[in-house]
C-alpha cells in the first residue's frame, strides 16, 4: 500500500471551512506510492488548498458522505484534478490507491472509483477552464470570519499564493 505522510506529527487531516461545505488545508498532506505502484510519483498538497472533499451528489449522502473515511484520498484527488500535472486516469488511480491505503471497504472504493472514472471528465474540464480563467485554489490568507463564503473569498487575488 502507499504511504501517507501528513505533515503534522499527529498525522491527522487538519481542515477548516467556509460557510458552504468548501474546506481548506491547515497543513500540507502527502502521498507516496509503494513499490507495486510503479509509474506514480510522490506529491504534496500544500497548506491552504481548497477542496469540497468527496464530490458526491446530495441524493447519495445517506450512503456516501463527502467527509467519509476517504476524505484524505478525496483531497489528494481534488488537488490532482486541479493541478492537472498527471493525466486524469492516473489521478483516478491514485484516488483508488489512497482509499485502499486507508482501509476503505472494497465495495466503497470500487463505487467511488468507477463513478469518478466514468463521470469525472466534466470536473476535470471545469477545473482546466477555471485555471485558464485565473482562478486560484491555494490560500495564503485564511478567513477569520466564520460567515465568509468561498464564492466571495475567491474573488480577491490577495487571498491566494502561487505554488
C-alpha positions in Angstrom: 0.0 0.0 0.0 1.0 3.6 -0.5 2.4 5.5 2.4 0.7 8.6 3.8 2.7 11.2 5.5 0.7 14.1 6.8 2.9 17.0 7.7 1.8 17.2 11.3 3.4 14.8 13.9 -0.1 13.7 14.9 -0.8 12.5 11.3 -4.3 14.0 11.3 -6.1 15.8 8.5 -6.3 19.4 9.5 -9.1 21.4 7.9 -11.2 24.5 8.3 -14.1 25.5 6.1 -16.1 28.3 4.6 -19.8 28.7 5.3 -20.7 26.4 2.5 -19.0 22.9 2.5 -15.7 24.1 1.0 -12.7 23.2 3.1 -9.1 24.3 3.2 -6.0 22.5 4.5 -4.4 24.0 7.6 -1.3 21.8 7.0 0.0 20.1 3.8 -0.6 16.4 3.2 1.4 14.0 1.0 1.1 10.7 -0.8 3.9 8.3 -1.7 3.4 5.2 -3.9 4.6 1.8 -2.8 6.7 -0.5 -4.9 3.7 -2.0 -6.6 2.6 1.4 -7.9 5.5 1.9 -10.3 4.9 4.9 -12.6 3.3 7.0 -9.9 5.2 9.8 -8.1 5.0 11.2 -4.6 3.3 14.6 -4.3 2.3 17.0 -1.6 -0.9 19.0 -1.4 0.0 22.4 0.0 -1.4 24.1 3.1 -4.3 26.3 2.0 -5.5 24.1 -0.8 -9.3 24.4 -1.2 -11.4 21.2 -1.7 -15.0 20.1 -1.4 -13.8 16.7 -0.1 -15.6 13.9 -2.0 -17.8 15.3 -4.7 -20.8 13.1 -4.0 -24.2 14.2 -5.2 -26.5 15.0 -2.2 -29.0 12.3 -3.2 -26.4 9.7 -2.2 -25.3 11.3 1.2 -27.1 8.6 3.2 -24.8 6.0 1.5 -21.6 8.0 0.9 -20.8 11.2 2.8 -18.4 13.8 1.3 -16.4 13.7 4.6 -16.3 9.9 4.8 -13.2 7.8 5.6 -12.0 8.6 2.1 -11.8 12.4 2.7 -8.0 12.4 2.7 -7.9 10.5 -0.6 -10.6 12.9 -2.0 -8.4 15.9 -1.2 -5.4 14.3 -2.9 -7.6 13.6 -5.9 -9.1 17.1 -5.9 -5.6 18.5 -6.0 -4.6 16.3 -8.9 -7.7 17.3 -10.8 -6.9 21.0 -10.1 -3.2 21.0 -10.9 -3.6 18.5 -13.9 0.1 17.6 -13.7 -0.9 13.9 -14.0 -3.3 12.5 -16.6 -6.9 12.1 -15.4 -6.6 8.3 -15.4 -3.5 8.5 -13.1 -5.3 10.9 -10.8 -8.3 8.5 -10.6 -5.9 5.6 -9.9 -4.2 7.5 -7.1 -7.7 8.1 -5.6 -8.3 4.3 -5.6 -4.8 3.6 -4.1 -5.3 6.1 -1.4 -8.7 4.8 -0.4 -7.3 1.3 -0.3 -4.4 2.6 1.9 -7.0 3.9 4.4 -8.7 0.5 4.5 -11.9 1.8 2.9 -14.2 -1.2 2.1 -13.6 -2.6 -1.4 -17.2 -2.0 -2.5 -16.9 1.7 -1.5 -13.6 2.0 -3.2 -14.9 0.5 -6.4 -18.1 2.5 -6.3 -16.3 5.8 -5.9 -13.5 4.9 -8.3 -15.9 3.9 -11.1 -18.1 7.0 -10.6 -15.1 9.3 -10.8 -13.5 7.4 -13.7 -16.8 7.4 -15.7 -18.2 10.8 -14.7 -15.2 12.9 -13.6 -14.4 14.4 -17.0 -16.7 17.4 -16.5 -14.9 18.3 -13.3 -11.6 17.8 -15.0 -12.6 20.2 -17.8 -14.3 22.7 -15.4 -11.0 22.9 -13.4 -9.0 23.4 -16.6 -11.3 26.3 -17.6 -11.2 27.8 -14.1 -7.4 27.7 -14.1 -7.2 29.3 -17.5 -9.6 32.0 -16.3 -7.2 32.8 -13.4 -9.0 31.1 -10.5 -6.7 30.0 -7.7 -7.2 27.3 -5.1 -4.3 27.7 -2.7 -5.0 30.2 0.1 -2.2 32.3 1.5 -4.7 34.1 3.8 -7.3 32.3 5.8 -10.7 33.8 6.6 -11.2 34.8 10.2 -14.9 35.3 9.9 -17.0 32.1 10.1 -19.6 33.6 7.8 -17.3 34.0 4.8 -18.4 32.2 1.7 -16.0 30.6 -0.7 -17.7 32.2 -3.7 -16.9 35.6 -2.1 -13.5 34.9 -0.7 -12.1 33.6 -4.1 -12.8 36.9 -5.8 -9.9 38.6 -4.1 -6.4 37.8 -5.5 -4.8 39.0 -2.3 -6.1 35.8 -0.5 -4.1 33.5 -2.8 -0.4 32.5 -3.2 1.4 30.9 -6.0 2.6 27.3 -5.9 
